[in-house]
């Protein structure tokens, strides 16, 4: 029998029949420890914990409590280190956790000593290798486990994490970690991280999918952050865009309310952002509110805010309204032409007094914001029809910025298309395709009732369906026939000469030519107005005029 005193770390032993001390050796002969072992409260808790920490005369001990028949056996030893002491003193179920780690059926473990002999093999491993309990003990690891490298880890002292190992016809992912005491290698242990490569493949596929999503949103976020919404965000070199930029530069430093007018999709919000970025309030927020989408029942709580407990369902802390949020910044009211009359009256009161009271409160709050509004409606016509308050119209429109529709800046389409392509290609981590001349010509000949937003959607669709290198005309959607263009030929056909069997194409060409001539006469040679009346672009009109001149030569 090996003497207990020769065991490293052993410091004493105590045996109690729960009424008296039967045996004590080493530090357990201390009367204080004997008294503690007979304390029913302490020993009851110690039995549950099994592994306990004890300090005596500034010396820490680990106490293993075991029940033998109806006696208590306490073995005293030195703790291996501070981490173990912290673990044992913090975790009441330390014993159960160690049991779980050693017998876990999902993460098998093998421990070897400094000679690479097996000290412990978890039950799941023993069953996997067809061994009886403890049968592998003291055997060399390479004699039991094929393809192992635990003995190499013992020799090198270098960990191997997440490596593949082939065992008994299947592959496993394992980690091998050396165990040290100061500079000496005591052994090593290996743990199976996954049952097989199938689970790893599934996990890797999931990780790749998540990484792809993270990368996409990262690029999306970077794109948004890089957009300063200054003048550079208003793309184009046409005279109309140059005039627009000049107006923004002049208006931005002022504190006067601005009304931005323009058709849907012309970029009214971009202009509002540019005004904000160039204004003295650039460091303050810009709070955007869609006036058309605001329910009447929520107007006061959303715009003015509310105090705690103001109504059922209210936030317990209360909430600032949109006007308060815009303090020292910009209040942007989009689609103000669609705002209900009841909401207009409440808005007018705030704009006049620059004071707001939260719902459920009685304390007036002074407001400090600059107002920018936007609409695609003719507000003067709405005022005449009684659908928009005249006093509110004057409040919001001391300065009016009129945005040009895309049909009046056709020459900007190549630059806009390139900008949209660069943006979408970056977001999806794909090369930027080019646009061939035929496709650009087709884009420039369209009327674009949806303006820049419609062009952006067309480019995004073409990007999805092109071959990845160039967008061609066949990648574009078919242009729709404008109703006004289709309804005109009736009168013109009555004055046109009888058409023989020239074919439908020739008939349409003659009707189209006559229509162009009539429009130029009607507008005294003004090609812009003639093109608008016919529902065609100016570039298309110029091309048809060139064809007409060639045919008459």
Secondary structure by P-SEA (a helix, b strand, c coil): cccccccccccbbbbbccccccccccccccaaaaaaaacaaaaaaaaaacccccccccbbbbbbbbbcccbbbbbbbbbccaaaaaaaacccaaaaaaaaaaccccbbbbbbccccccccccaaaaaaacccccccccccccccccccaaaaaaaacccccbbbbbcccccccbbbbbbbccccccccccccccccaaaaaaaaaaaaaaaaaaaaaaaaaaaaaaccccccccccccaaaaaaaaaaaacccccbbbbbbbcccccaaaaaaaaaaacccccbbbbbbcccccccccccccccccccccccccccccccccccccccbbbbbcccccccaaaaaaaaaaaaccccccccccbbbbbbbbbbbbbccaaaaaaaaccccaaaaaacccbbbbbbcccccccaaaaaaaaaaaaaaaaacccbbbbcaaaaaaaaaccccccaaaaaaaaaaaaacccccccccccccbbbbbaaaaacaaaaaaaccccccccaaaaaaaaaaaaaaaaaaaaccaaaaaaaaacccaaaaaaaaaaaaaaac
